[in-house]
């Protein structure tokens, strides 16, 4: 089966106040227990699913901060991946890293371990914004991490940025982007700050102790970012993703095109082409279940044909390639689709051509969620919940 493998390593040196991922501070880390649990989970998955997941096309190690592991643990982890899976068909092997604690030794372990793409969590190159986000690295250490990664041999680098962050300025955002462009970073993911309920940053904003940029300002930042990156030759190929030619994220494209993926580790999500499920999110309960020989899977749900097609539309509207009308929209009432398309074209959210495709414009990508909601509302469909 053509699929992507995702492994979640949940430990971080420090916990960012906006983060709602499955993670734990490094001083709670049980790296040996985690490695044993992952081995056990893989045995259980093979016993349940046979050889379905034996030959991935892409591998993505995320977190948490995978590079928070100590060098010997990181090396053992990568050796295990090489032994447990047949990696002969892998076309992209990404590991997420944060600037803090990233050193030549860890980078060399990653490179020698077969990793060919590094995704760096830089978020901002402005000190006040980094402080507001509770990041423990500086702009200088972020840029230094890029230099170290290049020295270690990494050419395929991606940088994660956030915009609409308290403390960010228009000039600072612009200058940061220019620095990344000058460095030739081939892939940039840029996300607006989301105040997720239950996070410290959300509570701070709710009690008025944090001034968050308003919607108009955030849209302005997005437009600024879009103009700068596309002007520098980056292709805006998904809502939040920009790439120089040949540097799109193959693994993430798998999510957006509904290719199967196996998620391992606490909180990881999976999709086998028919059903979606997720792993236990509580790290202690994940350990307990795996150690008692139980697959830590939850909420398994088979998708109906209609749900699968709605999901494909929802995800397709997030990509600049868009949708093939005959394939994705044929089952919808033609009159409603035509009216929706006209509405979207008039709002400059989808392009009028080419004839057989429906391609979101740059503005349409930013409004992808609204575009899909409007289509589903007009055609009386349920909005899908695919995790991307
Ligand atoms: S480093 Fe990443 S995963 Fe860890 S707390 Fe911060 S945002 Fe979350």
Boltz pocket constraint, residues with backbone or C-beta under 6 A from the ligand:
constraints:
  - pocket:
      binder: B
      contacts: [[A, 11], [A, 12], [A, 14], [A, 15], [A, 16], [A, 19], [A, 20], [A, 21], [A, 22], [A, 23], [A, 63], [A, 64], [A, 65], [A, 98], [A, 121]]
      max_distance: 6.0
